[in-house]
Amino acid sequence: MEKNEEYMEKFWHTTAHVFANALTETFPTTKLAIGPAIEHGFYYDFDLDKNLDAKDLKVLEEKMREVLKRKESMIQKSVSVSEALELFKNNPYKTELINDLVEEGEKTISTYTNGKFIDMCKGPHLESTKEIGAIKLLKISAAYWKGNEKNKQLQRVYGISFKTQKELEEWIELRKKAEENSNIKLGKELDLYMINDMVGRGLPIWCPNGAMLRMQLQDLLVKEQLKQEYSFIITPHIGRTELFKTSGHLANYKEMMYAPIQIDEDEYYLKPMNCPFHITYYAKDPRSYRDLPLRLSEMGTVYRYEKSGELSGLLRVRGFTQDDAHIFCTPEQVKEEFKKVFDLVTKIMGILKLKDFRVRVGTRDPNSSKYVGEEKMWEKATQEIIEVLKEKGINFVVNPGDAAFYGPKADIIVKDALGREWQTGTIQLDYNLPERFNLEYAGSDGQKHRPVMIHRAPFGSFERFTGIIIEHFGGNFPLWLSPEQVRIIPISEKFMEYAKQVKTKLLEAEIRVKLDERNETLGYKIRDAQKNKTPYALIIGAKEVENKTISLRDRKGKQETIGLEEFLDKIVKEIKEKN
């Protein structure tokens, strides 16, 4: 993890601790649950017989400032299990967490103390609370204990903190801009997608505008992959239990999978990953080193269980389509193939004006048992990823313990127009699944060898990536990407015939165009085109009909009169160049 990220995690985790201190001083009957740092700030879950409101948040903010004025050290101490159970004997949530740790083999429990306040926590924290200079509590919500709807519903308070008041005010201003650009808000206003309770939470339906937006992104990726000689396949949405047992998903990923489906005598699962299906295609024929690398791509829809409280617009859903591909190659080809994937990522991010990206390398945690395969192969795979990143000059940080269960990974972190960072795609190096499925190829020496797999999805999922793109552009998509590229607005009915001729010309040039035939005022129609963020509006009146021209108006309000053929040349060139 980047040094700044590590520091801010400590910063916000410590602020969560300060909040818990203030909360228990204000409401002594509070039973604390958990309070982690999150991407921006922190939250704390707790059980209290009073439902907090906005006035309470103001009171708690003041109490937090009182705590911060004490400038207390954060002191870590490991205690025995029996001591911990005694310390938190009146708190059923901490007691349950202690017992969970004992089941995992822990012999001691980590606590942190500042002043008289003590909380069960493994950290990390700042050395002292004096570094925190500005705080704000943001909102109150509900959360089930351990995210399970069958457990008791707790209260959750979100907050943020910084060293200075100026930093806090800048963050609040950025947050306002982010809310204006929210994919949920713009998705509704621009009719991009919908989520219907009758269909199910976390299962978006793409409206025509959103479907067109997604199709343009998909078309971009398909064309770029064809240049790198990918082959495309399509696989089912469900697979037999045996497939996911062999891949290891049932043993290592079951909590993210939906319940099995009984069909005839067999048991099936909705697929959480595409890779096992691609592996079966590789295995269907004998392979030679001359066949490799084999690059298999699929716009594959998968289904994963996300907790209700974590669902958010297009950014966190339960059914989504990945721009997935699996590259089967020889060990000697690994680094070159990895480089080509990064070339693909760099080009696509550049086209989408997301050039400022970095990589987070997820490695194996040596103390965890969740990983499959031999440790020496993990070391080899991790080293190969890092060598490629260094050779390509790509900025990266290492995040221990964040690997997939079958191999290390390189996650793509992009920065949007508002300076926010998002994780999009991932590239994973896998020596283990080929072993589990007994994949082979005949080498130049005539012997059988094991191929290596590279799992890669530059966008990650079309749902999440589209959500990021919506917010990145604020709905003002570049011309090539816009669902509607041109709106034709005749001043009155008597100019409709020429307007239809213009529409036909544009359609023939494969321009996405709409003709506004509504019985509304010119001003209303122009405002509607602007509200829809349509790149170009063509106003047609008597002069335009007479001179075979159009009055061109872009979404920034700039106007000019231009010949129809000249406009066609202009817009076709702009789309082709993706400016």
C-alpha positions in Angstrom: 0.0 0.0 0.0 1.2 3.5 -0.8 2.7 5.4 2.1 0.0 8.0 2.0 -2.7 5.4 1.9 -1.1 3.6 4.9 -1.0 6.9 6.8 -4.6 7.9 6.0 -5.8 4.4 7.1 -4.1 5.0 10.4 -5.5 8.5 10.5 -9.1 7.5 9.9 -8.9 4.4 12.0 -7.7 6.6 14.9 -10.5 9.0 14.3 -13.0 6.1 14.5 -11.4 5.3 17.9 -11.9 9.0 19.0 -15.6 8.8 17.9 -16.1 5.6 19.9 -14.5 7.4 22.9 -16.8 10.4 22.5 -19.9 8.2 21.9 -19.4 6.2 25.1 -18.7 9.3 27.2 -21.9 10.9 25.9 -24.0 7.8 26.0 -22.5 5.4 28.6 -24.9 2.5 27.7 -23.5 2.2 24.2 -22.3 -1.2 23.2 -19.6 -0.8 20.6 -19.2 -3.2 17.6 -16.7 -2.4 14.9 -15.2 0.9 13.5 -12.9 0.5 10.5 -11.2 3.0 8.3 -12.8 3.0 4.8 -11.8 4.6 1.4 -12.7 8.1 2.6 -13.0 8.3 6.4 -14.4 5.8 8.8 -17.6 4.4 10.2 -18.5 2.9 13.6 -21.3 0.4 14.3 -22.9 0.3 17.7 -25.9 -0.8 19.7 -27.8 2.0 21.6 -31.3 2.2 22.9 -31.7 5.7 21.5 -31.9 6.4 17.8 -29.4 9.2 17.0 -30.3 12.2 14.9 -28.6 15.2 13.3 -28.6 17.1 16.6 -26.9 14.2 18.3 -24.2 14.3 15.6 -23.5 17.9 16.4 -23.2 17.0 20.1 -20.8 14.1 19.3 -18.7 16.3 17.1 -18.1 18.7 20.0 -17.4 15.8 22.3 -14.8 14.5 19.8 -13.1 17.9 19.7 -12.9 17.7 23.5 -11.2 14.3 23.3 -8.8 15.6 20.6 -7.8 18.6 22.8 -6.4 16.1 25.3 -3.8 15.1 22.7 -3.6 11.5 24.1 -1.2 8.8 23.0 -2.6 5.7 21.4 -1.2 2.8 23.4 -1.3 -0.7 22.0 -1.3 -3.7 24.4 -1.9 -7.4 23.8 -3.8 -9.1 26.6 -4.7 -12.8 27.2 -8.1 -14.1 26.0 -9.3 -14.3 29.6 -8.3 -10.7 30.3 -10.0 -9.6 27.1 -13.2 -11.4 28.0 -13.2 -9.8 31.4 -12.6 -6.3 29.9 -15.5 -6.6 27.5 -17.8 -8.9 29.5 -20.7 -6.4 29.2 -20.3 -6.1 25.4 -21.8 -9.1 23.5 -20.3 -7.9 20.1 -16.7 -7.7 21.4 -17.1 -11.0 23.2 -18.2 -12.6 20.0 -15.3 -11.2 18.1 -12.9 -12.5 20.8 -14.4 -16.0 20.5 -14.1 -15.8 16.7 -10.4 -14.9 17.0 -9.9 -17.8 19.4 -11.4 -20.2 16.9 -8.9 -18.9 14.3 -6.1 -19.8 16.7 -5.3 -16.5 18.3 -3.7 -16.7 21.8 -3.8 -13.0 22.6 -6.1 -10.0 21.8 -4.9 -6.6 20.7 -6.3 -3.5 22.5 -5.7 0.2 22.1 -6.0 2.8 24.9 -6.1 6.6 24.9 -6.6 8.2 28.3 -9.2 6.1 30.2 -10.8 4.7 27.0 -10.0 1.2 25.8 -11.2 -0.6 22.7 -10.5 -4.0 21.3 -8.6 -3.4 18.0 -5.7 -4.7 16.0 -4.9 -1.3 14.6 -3.1 0.3 12.9 -3.4 3.7 14.7 -1.5 7.0 14.9 0.9 7.4 17.8 -1.3 10.2 19.2 -4.6 11.9 18.6 -2.9 15.3 18.4 -2.3 14.9 14.6 -6.1 15.1 13.9 -7.1 18.7 13.4 -10.5 18.7 11.8 -13.4 16.3 12.0 -16.9 16.0 10.6 -19.6 13.4 11.2 -21.4 12.8 7.9 -24.5 10.6 8.3 -26.3 8.0 10.3 -27.5 4.7 8.8 -28.4 1.2 9.8 -26.2 -1.9 9.5 -26.8 -5.5 10.5 -24.2 -7.1 12.8 -21.6 -8.8 10.7 -23.6 -7.8 7.6 -26.1 -10.6 8.2 -29.8 -9.7 7.9 -30.6 -12.4 10.4 -28.5 -10.5 13.1 -29.5 -7.5 15.1 -29.7 -4.2 13.3 -27.1 -1.7 14.7 -26.7 2.1 14.1 -23.8 3.2 12.0 -22.2 6.7 11.9 -19.9 7.8 9.1 -17.3 10.5 9.5 -14.2 12.1 8.0 -11.2 13.9 9.4 -8.0 15.7 8.2 -5.0 17.5 9.7 -6.4 20.9 8.9 -9.7 22.7 8.5 -8.7 23.7 5.0 -8.3 20.1 3.9 -11.7 19.3 5.3 -13.4 22.2 3.5 -11.7 21.2 0.2 -12.9 17.6 0.7 -16.5 18.8 1.4 -16.4 20.9 -1.8 -15.1 17.9 -3.8 -17.9 15.8 -2.3 -20.5 18.3 -3.5 -19.1 18.0 -7.0 -19.1 14.2 -6.8 -22.7 14.2 -5.7 -23.6 16.3 -8.7 -21.8 13.8 -10.9 -23.2 10.7 -9.1 -23.8 7.8 -11.4 -27.1 7.2 -9.6 -28.3 10.8 -10.2 -27.1 11.1 -13.8 -28.2 7.5 -14.5 -31.7 8.6 -13.8 -31.5 12.0 -15.5 -30.0 10.7 -18.7 -32.0 7.5 -18.7 -28.9 5.3 -18.6 -30.0 2.4 -16.3 -32.6 1.5 -13.7 -32.8 -0.9 -10.7 -36.3 -2.2 -10.1 -37.3 -3.9 -6.8 -39.4 -6.4 -8.7 -36.3 -7.5 -10.7 -34.1 -7.4 -7.6 -31.5 -5.3 -5.8 -28.1 -5.0 -7.4 -29.4 -6.2 -10.8 -29.4 -3.2 -13.2 -31.4 -2.9 -16.3 -29.6 -1.0 -19.0 -32.0 1.6 -20.6 -31.5 2.4 -24.3 -29.1 5.3 -23.7 -27.0 3.3 -21.2 -27.0 0.2 -23.4 -25.6 2.3 -26.3 -23.0 3.8 -24.0 -22.0 0.3 -22.8 -21.9 -1.0 -26.4 -19.5 1.7 -27.4 -17.1 0.8 -24.6 -17.4 -2.9 -25.6 -16.8 -2.1 -29.2 -13.7 -0.2 -28.3 -12.3 -3.1 -26.3 -13.2 -5.7 -28.9 -11.4 -3.8 -31.7 -8.3 -3.3 -29.6 -8.3 -7.0 -28.6 -8.6 -8.1 -32.2 -5.4 -6.1 -32.9 -3.7 -8.3 -30.3 -5.1 -11.5 -31.9 -7.6 -12.5 -29.2 -10.3 -15.1 -29.9 -13.8 -14.7 -28.5 -16.0 -17.3 -26.9 -19.3 -17.3 -25.1 -20.0 -19.5 -22.1 -23.1 -20.4 -20.1 -24.4 -18.6 -17.0 -24.4 -21.7 -14.9 -22.1 -24.7 -14.4 -22.1 -28.0 -12.6 -20.8 -28.2 -9.0 -17.9 -30.4 -10.1 -16.5 -27.5 -12.2 -16.3 -25.2 -9.3 -14.9 -27.9 -7.0 -12.1 -28.5 -9.3 -11.3 -24.8 -9.8 -11.3 -24.2 -6.0 -14.1 -21.6 -6.0 -16.4 -23.7 -3.9 -13.7 -24.1 -1.2 -12.4 -20.5 -1.4 -15.1 -18.3 -2.8 -18.4 -19.9 -1.7 -19.5 -17.0 0.5 -19.7 -14.9 -2.7 -21.7 -17.6 -4.6 -25.4 -18.1 -4.7 -27.2 -21.2 -3.5 -27.0 -24.3 -5.8 -29.7 -25.1 -8.4 -31.0 -28.6 -8.8 -31.5 -29.6 -12.4 -32.5 -33.3 -13.0 -29.9 -35.3 -11.1 -27.2 -32.6 -11.2 -26.4 -29.6 -9.0 -25.5 -26.3 -10.7 -24.2 -22.9 -9.6 -24.6 -19.4 -11.1 -21.1 -18.7 -12.2 -19.1 -16.2 -10.1 -16.1 -16.4 -12.5 -15.6 -17.1 -16.2 -12.1 -18.8 -15.9 -13.2 -22.4 -15.2 -15.3 -22.3 -18.5 -12.4 -21.0 -20.5 -10.2 -23.7 -19.1 -12.6 -26.4 -20.4 -12.2 -24.9 -23.9 -8.4 -25.1 -23.6 -8.6 -28.7 -22.4 -10.9 -30.0 -25.2 -8.0 -30.4 -27.7 -4.4 -31.5 -27.5 -2.2 -28.3 -27.5 1.3 -27.6 -28.8 3.7 -24.9 -27.9 3.0 -23.6 -31.4 -0.6 -22.9 -30.4 0.4 -20.6 -27.6 -0.2 -18.0 -26.5 -4.0 -18.7 -26.7 -5.9 -15.6 -25.8 -9.6 -16.2 -25.1 -11.9 -13.3 -24.4 -15.5 -13.1 -23.3 -17.9 -10.4 -22.3 -19.0 -12.8 -19.6 -21.9 -12.1 -17.1 -21.2 -13.4 -13.6 -23.2 -13.3 -10.3 -21.8 -12.7 -6.9 -23.5 -12.1 -3.6 -22.9 -8.6 -2.3 -24.4 -7.5 1.0 -27.5 -5.3 0.7 -25.8 -2.4 2.5 -22.9 -2.4 0.1 -25.0 -2.2 -3.1 -24.6 1.2 -4.8 -25.8 2.2 -8.3 -23.6 0.7 -11.0 -20.5 0.7 -8.7 -21.5 -2.3 -6.6 -24.0 -4.8 -8.1 -24.8 -8.5 -7.9 -25.0 -9.4 -11.6 -22.4 -7.9 -13.9 -20.5 -8.4 -17.1 -16.7 -8.6 -17.2 -14.5 -7.8 -20.1 -12.8 -11.0 -19.2 -10.0 -12.9 -20.9 -7.6 -15.7 -20.1 -4.3 -16.1 -21.8 -2.7 -19.5 -21.9 1.0 -19.4 -22.5 4.3 -21.0 -21.9 6.4 -19.9 -18.9 8.8 -18.1 -21.3 5.9 -16.0 -22.8 4.6 -14.8 -19.5 6.4 -11.4 -19.2 5.8 -10.5 -22.9 2.0 -11.3 -22.6 1.8 -9.3 -19.3 3.4 -6.3 -21.1 0.9 -6.5 -23.9 -2.0 -6.4 -21.4 -0.5 -3.3 -19.9 -0.2 -1.8 -23.4 -3.9 -2.5 -23.9 -4.8 -0.9 -20.6 -2.6 2.2 -21.3 -4.2 2.8 -24.7 -7.8 2.4 -23.5 -7.3 4.6 -20.4 -5.7 7.2 -22.7 -8.6 7.2 -25.0 -11.0 7.7 -22.0 -8.9 10.5 -20.5 -8.0 8.3 -17.5 -4.2 8.4 -18.2 -3.2 8.9 -14.6 -3.4 5.3 -13.4 -1.2 3.2 -11.1 -1.1 -0.4 -10.1 -1.6 -2.1 -6.7 0.1 -5.5 -6.6 -1.8 -8.0 -4.4 0.6 -10.7 -2.9 0.2 -13.8 -0.8 -0.1 -13.5 3.0 2.3 -16.2 4.3 0.2 -16.5 7.5 -3.1 -17.3 5.6 -4.3 -20.7 4.6 -6.7 -19.4 1.9 -4.2 -19.7 -1.0 -3.7 -22.8 -3.2 -0.5 -24.0 -4.8 3.2 -24.1 -3.9 4.8 -21.1 -2.3 7.8 -21.2 -4.8 5.4 -20.7 -7.7 3.8 -17.8 -5.9 7.2 -16.2 -5.4 8.0 -16.7 -9.1 4.7 -15.2 -10.3 5.0 -12.2 -7.9 8.5 -11.5 -9.1 7.4 -11.7 -12.8 4.6 -9.1 -12.2 7.0 -6.7 -10.4 9.7 -7.1 -13.1 7.2 -6.2 -15.9 5.9 -3.1 -14.0 9.5 -1.9 -13.5 10.4 -2.5 -17.1 7.2 -0.7 -18.3 7.9 2.2 -15.9 4.4 1.8 -14.3 3.9 3.3 -10.8 3.0 0.5 -8.4 2.7 -0.3 -4.7 2.5 -3.8 -3.0 -0.5 -4.8 -0.9 0.4 -8.0 1.1 -2.5 -10.4 1.5 -4.6 -9.0 -1.3 -3.9 -11.8 -3.9 -6.6 -14.0 -5.5 -6.6 -17.5 -3.9 -4.9 -18.9 -7.0 -2.3 -16.2 -7.8 -0.9 -12.7 -7.3 -2.6 -9.8 -9.1 -2.1 -6.3 -10.4 -5.1 -4.1 -9.8 -5.6 -1.0 -12.0 -6.2 2.2 -10.0 -7.3 5.2 -12.1 -7.8 8.8 -11.1 -10.9 10.6 -12.5 -11.5 14.2 -13.4 -12.3 15.1 -9.8 -9.0 13.6 -8.6 -10.7 10.6 -7.0 -9.1 7.1 -7.3 -11.1 4.0 -8.4 -10.1 0.4 -8.8 -11.2 -0.8 -12.2 -9.6 -3.8 -13.8 -7.2 -6.5 -12.7 -4.5 -8.7 -14.2 -3.7 -12.0 -12.4 -0.9 -14.4 -12.9 -1.8 -18.0 -12.2 0.3 -21.2 -12.1 -2.3 -23.0 -10.0 -5.5 -23.5 -12.0 -3.6 -25.2 -14.9 -2.3 -27.6 -12.3 -5.7 -28.3 -10.8 -7.2 -29.0 -14.2 -4.2 -30.9 -15.4 -3.7 -28.7 -18.5 -0.9 -29.6 -20.8 0.9 -28.7 -24.0 3.5 -30.5 -26.1 6.8 -28.6 -25.9 9.5 -28.3 -28.6 11.3 -31.1 -26.8 8.3 -33.4 -27.4 7.5 -33.6 -23.7 4.3 -32.5 -21.9 4.5 -29.2 -20.1 2.1 -27.1 -17.9 0.8 -23.8 -19.4 0.5 -20.6 -17.4 -2.7 -18.6 -17.2 -3.0 -14.8 -17.1 -6.5 -13.7 -16.0 -7.2 -10.1 -17.2 -10.1 -7.7 -17.2 -9.0 -4.1 -18.1 -12.4 -2.5 -17.2 -13.2 -5.0 -14.4 -16.9 -5.0 -15.1 -18.9 -2.9 -17.6 -21.3 -1.9 -14.8 -18.6 -0.5 -12.4 -16.5 1.0 -15.2 -19.5 2.7 -16.8 -20.4 4.1 -13.4 -16.9 5.5 -13.1 -17.1 6.9 -16.7 -20.4 8.6 -16.0 -19.0 10.4 -13.0 -15.6 11.1 -14.7 -17.3 12.9 -17.6 -20.2 14.2 -15.5 -22.5 12.8 -18.2 -20.8 15.1 -20.9 -19.4 12.1 -22.8 -17.1 12.6 -25.7 -18.8 12.6 -29.1 -17.8 9.0 -30.0 -19.1 7.7 -26.7 -22.4 9.7 -26.4 -25.6 7.6 -26.7 -27.1 10.5 -28.7 -24.6 12.4 -30.8 -26.9 14.8 -32.6 -30.3 16.3 -32.0 -32.1 17.9 -35.0 -34.5 20.7 -34.0 -36.7 22.2 -36.8 -38.0 25.6 -35.8 -41.5 24.7 -37.1 -43.4 21.9 -38.9 -42.8 23.5 -42.3 -39.1 22.8 -42.1 -39.6 19.1 -41.2 -39.0 17.7 -44.7 -35.5 19.2 -44.8 -34.9 18.1 -41.2 -35.8 14.5 -42.2 -33.4 14.7 -45.2 -30.6 15.8 -42.8 -31.5 12.9 -40.4 -31.2 10.4 -43.3 -27.8 11.7 -44.2 -26.6 11.4 -40.7 -27.9 7.9 -40.3 -26.2 6.9 -43.5 -23.0 8.1 -42.0 -23.7 6.0 -38.9 -24.3 9.0 -36.6 -26.6 8.5 -33.6 -29.2 11.1 -34.2 -32.7 12.0 -33.1 -35.2 14.3 -34.7 -37.3 16.4 -32.3 -40.8 16.4 -33.8 -42.6 17.5 -30.6 -45.0 20.4 -30.6 -42.9 22.5 -28.2 -41.2 25.9 -28.4 -37.7 26.2 -29.9 -36.3 27.3 -26.5 -37.8 24.2 -24.8 -36.3 21.9 -27.4 -32.8 23.5 -27.1 -32.9 23.3 -23.3 -33.9 19.7 -23.5 -31.0 18.8 -25.7 -28.7 20.6 -23.3 -30.2 18.8 -20.3 -29.7 15.5 -22.2 -26.0 16.6 -22.7 -26.3 15.9 -26.5 -23.0 17.1 -28.1 -24.6 18.8 -31.1 -27.9 20.4 -31.8 -28.8 21.3 -35.4 -31.3 24.1 -35.6 -33.2 24.2 -38.9 -35.2 27.2 -40.2 -35.9 29.0 -43.4 -32.3 30.1 -44.1 -31.0 26.6 -43.5 -33.5 25.1 -45.9 -32.8 27.7 -48.5 -29.0 27.4 -48.3 -28.8 23.7 -47.5 -26.9 24.5 -44.3 -27.5 23.9 -40.6 -27.3 26.2 -37.5 -24.9 24.2 -35.4 -25.0 24.6 -31.6 -22.7 22.6 -29.3 -23.5 21.8 -25.6 -21.3 24.6 -24.4 -23.5 27.1 -26.3 -21.2 27.9 -29.2 -23.1 28.5 -32.4 -22.1 28.7 -36.1 -23.8 28.2 -39.5 -22.2 25.4 -41.5 -22.9 23.4 -44.7 -24.4 20.0 -44.2 -21.5 18.2 -46.0 -18.9 20.2 -44.1 -20.6 19.2 -40.8 -20.7 15.5 -41.9 -16.9 15.6 -42.6 -16.3 17.3 -39.3 -18.3 14.9 -37.1 -17.1 11.7 -38.8 -13.5 12.8 -38.3 -14.1 13.7 -34.7 -15.7 10.3 -34.0 -12.9 8.5 -35.8 -10.2 10.3 -33.8 -12.1 9.9 -30.5 -11.4 13.5 -29.6 
